[in-house]
Amino acid sequence: MEKCKDSVLLKILVYSNAKIGDIALYEQIVLKAKELGLAGVTVIKGMMGFIGDDKIHKPKLFSVLESLPVTIEVVDTEENINKLLPFLDESILDGLVVLMPVSGLKK
């Protein structure tokens, strides 16, 4: 395995019902990351959570329009992650963005 140098983990916390037009915000973020050539992205749907002072979001029986927490994780170099930040700044109205230096191994 090869060690990844100067890697950054970008965690984006938003809600599943956040949209840009008719497309989910998390999907738009994945598409933008792919367009920018970032190394990898994963979307994780949460069962329950909140962002900041917001109310707790959790599944509701018989609800079609669920608003559950979603985490989007992106790992790449700081330089490449920085290419995505302007898009996030304009697109995220209610959410949290976290940057963390990480060590990784690539196979």
LUMLUM-628686 format. One record per residue (C-alpha): x, y, z. Coordinates in steps of 0.25 Angstrom, whole numbers, padded with zeros to 4 digits, always signed. Layout:
BEGIN
XYZ;...
***
This chain:
BEGIN
+0000+0000+0000;+0004+0014-0003;+0003+0025+0008;-0005+0037+0003;+0002+0050+0006;-0004+0063+0011;-0018+0057+0011;-0031+0065+0016;-0044+0059+0020;-0056+0068+0017;-0068+0065+0024;-0081+0072+0020;-0094+0071+0029;-0107+0075+0022;-0121+0069+0022;-0126+0059+0012;-0137+0069+0007;-0128+0080+0004;-0129+0083-0011;-0123+0091-0023;-0134+0092-0032;-0140+0078-0033;-0128+0071-0029;-0123+0067-0015;-0112+0076-0010;-0104+0063-0006;-0105+0058-0021;-0101+0072-0026;-0088+0072-0017;-0084+0058-0022;-0086+0062-0036;-0078+0075-0034;-0067+0067-0027;-0066+0057-0039;-0066+0069-0049;-0054+0075-0041;-0047+0061-0042;-0046+0059-0027;-0041+0046-0022;-0054+0040-0015;-0067+0043-0009;-0077+0036+0000;-0091+0039+0004;-0096+0034+0018;-0110+0035+0022;-0112+0037+0037;-0124+0031+0045;-0125+0043+0054;-0118+0056+0057;-0117+0072+0057;-0108+0083+0052;-0106+0094+0061;-0118+0099+0069;-0127+0092+0059;-0138+0083+0064;-0135+0068+0064;-0138+0061+0051;-0142+0046+0051;-0151+0037+0043;-0166+0039+0044;-0176+0028+0042;-0184+0031+0028;-0175+0042+0024;-0171+0043+0010;-0163+0056+0011;-0153+0052+0022;-0142+0061+0026;-0131+0053+0031;-0116+0056+0033;-0107+0053+0022;-0092+0053+0023;-0083+0055+0010;-0069+0051+0012;-0058+0055+0002;-0043+0051+0003;-0033+0057-0005;-0021+0067-0004;-0024+0081+0002;-0022+0087-0012;-0032+0079-0018;-0042+0080-0006;-0041+0095-0007;-0046+0095-0022;-0060+0090-0016;-0061+0100-0005;-0067+0112-0013;-0078+0102-0018;-0081+0098-0004;-0081+0113+0001;-0092+0116-0010;-0100+0104-0009;-0101+0100+0006;-0112+0109+0013;-0113+0100+0026;-0101+0091+0029;-0087+0089+0034;-0074+0087+0027;-0062+0081+0034;-0048+0080+0029;-0038+0070+0036;-0024+0066+0033;-0023+0051+0031;-0013+0040+0028;-0018+0029+0018;-0013+0017+0011;-0016+0015-0004;-0016+0002-0011;
***
